[in-house]
């Protein structure tokens, strides 16, 4: 891959500065008035920032039980996706956009379906190694990337982790490698605000009124309206604990009402950032349901002996958004590899995320997923049965 020698420092999206407007056209020439500067909103978090680079950086990070956890500086990521991989394990794709740490790791190999996520975010990708078909797919995508299989000199091995979970990279080396100065546009998801909160309350009240007033009607149109309203109300609920497990993964996210954030646990213990020692927290937990199949051997046509997966990320499926201690059921869809995945409720309206960081579980049929409303006195204990 050709190196694009530009530093991350120069890849900054210009913030609209206050333009000087000449007020009036009288004999005194008018007074100089500075307009309000236009705020820069991070399309991933919905939060205001000083500036943003041209593109995010997406890093492939292991998440297994034999030395990968805890990882370094993943708390800096704006959004983290947890994907299924072979052996019922999971692997993270951490997307950094608004802030960058001094180093990140460990880094591991790329699966081809990670590339579709990078295409969605127009991201610069960092990984160490290639899963089946991943290298050719990444190369064909046109996205710049760093990979330890060809850029070995950019990575280093740490002594407190065992191979293969010991490869790290410094952020300065990522920036110096090449950053592409052509600004990209990332379509933002919808974020909650006061107006939307009022609208959501009104929608719920209207659905409740429809059920109460029309449930005994014999009119077919009234019955359709009641069914629609009931379906909408059933998609809303209270849930402050989300559990995901498989043979190689066991995690829980628990809502803390005081902070308004979800605390992540791993095998019953706080899931921490190795560098900060702090537990990872998120404003939103998003679940994206997918179907996986075993890859087939190109020559024999038999199932892949390593258990590598095929996952179509450019499709559709069920989805759940957990935010503010509540759950909203809906669906996800993606038109093509370069478009944004859109999440909608049963009412056809896009999910509204709470501004802040998001953890995304991409779950296949091999993961056990459940959620519930837990009594306040036990919801933050971190204990698992």
N, C-alpha and C positions, 0 to 999 in steps of 0.2 A: 504493500500500500504506500502510496506517495505521501510523504510528510508535508504537512502544511504548516510552515513555520510562522505561527502567529501566537502571541501570548494571550492567555485568558483575560489579562488586564485590559486589552484594547477591545475586547469583544463585549462592549457594553451598549445596551439599548439606550438611546438618547432619551432623556426625560424632557418633556416640553417645558422650556423655561418661560418665565413670564414675559410675554411679548409687550413691547412698549407701544401703547396705543395713544394716538393724538386725539384728545377729546376736543370737539368743537372746531370751528373754522373761522373764528372771528379775528379781529385785528390783533389780538394778543397772541395768536398762534396756537392757543389751546394749551391745556395742562397735560403733562405726561402722567399716564396712569398705567401701572403694572397690573396685568391680569393675573388671576390665580394660576399657579403652576398646575399642570395636569398630573394627577397621581399615577404612579406606575403600580399596577396590580399584578401580582404573581398569578398567572392563570392556573397554576397547580394548587395553590393554597387559598386563593382568594384574598390574600393579605397584601397590604400596601408595603412596598419596598422602595429603597432609594434607586436601585437600578437592577437590571438583569443582563446576563450575558446573552449572546446571540442564540445559544442553544443550551439545553441541559446536558449533563453527563450521567450516563447510566452505567452502573458497575455491577458485575455478576459476583455474588458473594455467597459462600456456602452457609448452610444452616443445619448441619448434621450434628449427631451426638458424639462424634469421635474427635472433638477438638476444635470445631469451627466456632462454637459459641463460647464466650462472648466475642463479638466482632468489634472492630475499631471504627469509631466515628460515624456509624450508621445513623446516629441521632441527628446528624446534620441534613439528612435527606428530606426532601419535601414530601415524597411519597415512596413507599416501599411495597413492592409486589412479592408475594410468596407463591412460588410455582411448584407444582408436583414434578418430580423427576424420578428416575428409576429407583427401584428398591423401596418405594413408599417414602423416600426422603423428599425434602423440599429444598429449593434454592431461591435466594433473594435476588431481586433486581431493584437496587436502590437508585432513585433518580434525584440527583442534586441539581438545584437551579438557583436558589436564592442565597445560599451560603456554601462555602467549600472548606473542608478541613485540611490540615497540613498533610495528612496521609489517610489512606483507607485500605481496609483489608480484613480478612484474607480475601483474595480473588480466586475464582475458579472458572471452570469452562462454561462455554456458551451452548445453550440448546437453541435449535433453529426457531422455536416459537418465541424465544426472547427477542429475536430480531424484529418481529412484528410490533412488539412494545416499543423498541427503539425507533422504529419507523413512525409510530404514532406520535412520539415526543420529538421527532427530528433530532434525536440525541446522538452525542458522541459516545461510543460504547467502549467499555474497558472490561477485559476478561483475561483468563489465563487457561487456554485450551479450547478445544472445539468438540462439541457433540456431533453426531452423524448429520451430515448435510448443512451444518451451521455455518461453516466457513464459506462455502460457495454461495449460500443464501445471503450472508452478510456482505460479501463482496459484490454481489449483484444488486444489493439495495442502494449502493452509492453513498452510504453513510460512512463517515470517517470512524476509525476504530483503532484501538491499541489492543494487542493480544500477546501474552507472554510467550506463545509458541514462535513468534517471529520478532518480537520486540523484547527479548529476554533481558537485555541490558537495562531496561527501564524498571525492572522489578528487583526486589531484594527479599531475602529470607529472614524471618525473625526466629529467635532462638527459643522463645517460650511457647511455640506451637510446632506440632509435628507435620511433616509432609503428608498429604498434599495441601493441608490447610495452613501453610506458612508463608505464602507469597503476598507481599505488600507492594504498594506503589505510592510515591510521594505526589502530592497535588501539583507541585511546581513542575514535575516531569510530565504530567498530563497536559498542563497548560503550555509548556514549551514545545511539546510534540507537534501541536497543531490544533487550532481551534476554530477555523473557518469563520470569516467575518461576514458571511451573508446571513443577514438576520432572518430568522424563521418565525412563523406565526403558529402558536399552539392554541387551538380552540379551547376555551375555558369551559369547565363544567359550571353548573348553576350553584350559587351559594345563597344561603339563607340571609335575609335581612328583615327588618321590622315589617315592611310592606308584605313580604311573602308570608311571614308568620300570621299576619292578620288574614291573609287570603286562605291559608291552610286551615285556620280555625273556622272560617266561614264555609269552606268546602265540607269540612267534617260535620258542622252543624246542619248544613243543607242536606247531606246524606242521611243524617239521623232523622231529620224531619220527614224526608221522603219515605223512609221505612215506617216511621210511626203513623204517618197519615195515609199511606197507600197500601199497606201490607194486607188489608182485608178487602181491597178492591178486586172486582172480577174483570176489570178492563185489562186486556192483554198488554196494552201500552203501559199501564200503571205497573203491572207485574214485571215488565222488562226494566222499568225505572227502579223498582225495588231490588231486583237482582243485581243491577249495576251498583246501586248504593251499598248493598250488603257486601258485595265483592270488594268495593273500595274500603269499607270499614274493616273488613277482615284483613286487609293488607297493612293495617296500622296496628301497632301494639307497643307494649312495654317490655323491654329486655335490657338487663344491665350486665349480663354475662354471656360470652360467646366462647364455645369450646370447639376445637378442631383437633382430631387425633388420627393417627395411623400407626403402623409398626415403627416408623422412623420419625414420627412427629407428634408432639403433644403440647398444645399451647392453649392458653386462656386469655381473653381480654375482659377486664372488669371495669365497669364504669364507676368513676369517682364523682359523685354529685357535687362535692365541694369545689373541685377544680374544673368540672365539666369535661374531663379527659378520660380516655380509656387507658388503663395500665395493662401492659402485656406481661404475661407469665410464661415460663418455659419449664415444663415438667414440674410445675408447682412452685418454682422459684422465680423471683423477679428477673425479667429479661433485660439485661443491662448493657450499656455501652462500655466496652473495655477501657476506653480512654477516660471517660468522665466518671464511671462508676455509678451513673444514674440510670434508673429504670426508664425504658422507652414508654412514651405516652403519645396518644393520638386523639385528634378531635373527631375523627371518623374511622369506623371499621367497615369496610366494604367487602362483600362476598360476591364473587363472580363464578357461577357454576359452569363448568365445562365438561366435555366428555373426552376421555383419553382412550387411545388404542395402542397396543404394542406395535412398534415398527416391525416391518418385515425385512428379512435379509434380501439384498438386491439380487443375489445369485440363486439362492435356494427357494426364496419365497416363504421361508419359515419364520416364525416369530423371532424377533431380535433376541439373541442369547443373553444380552446384558440387561434386557428389560427396558430399553429406551422407548420413550413414548412419542406418540403423534397427538398433537393438540391443535385444533383449529381455532385460532384466536380471531378470525375474521368471519365470525358466524353470529350466533345469538344463543341466549339461554336465560335461566332464572338469575335473579340478583337480589341481594338484601343489603340495605344500608342501615347501619347502627350509628346513631348520632343523638346526643343529648339524652341518653338513657332510653331511647325509643328505637323501634325497628320499623322499617318500611319495606314491604315486599314488592318486587317488580321484575323487570327484565333488562337484559343488556343486548346490544346489537352493534355491529361494526360493518360498514359497507365494504371497505377494502383495507389493505395493509397500511395505507398512509392516512387513513381517516381516524378520527377520534372515536373511541368506544363511548357509546351513549347509554346512560342508565335512566330508565323511566319507571314510574309507578304504574299501577293498573289503571289509573286515570289518564294515562298517556302523557303526563307532564314529567319533565326531567326531575330526577332526584335533586334535592337541595342539600348541599353539603354545608356543614359548619366550617367557617374559615379556620384554616390550620392544617396540620399534617394528617395524612391518611395512610392507613395500613390496608392493603388489598390482599385478601385470600383468593387466589385462583384455585378452585377446588374441583377435583374430578371425583368420579364415583368411588374411588378407593379411600377417600377421606371421610371420617365420621364427623359430621357437623351438627351442632345443636346450640340452642340459645334458650335462655330462661330469665325470669325475673326472680332475683334472689333477695331475701330479707336484708334490710339495711345493716343489721348487726354482723352479717357474715360476708357481705358482698366484696369487701376489700381484704379478706384474710390472706388470700394467696394460697390457701390449702386446697389440695385436690384429693379426692377419694382414691 
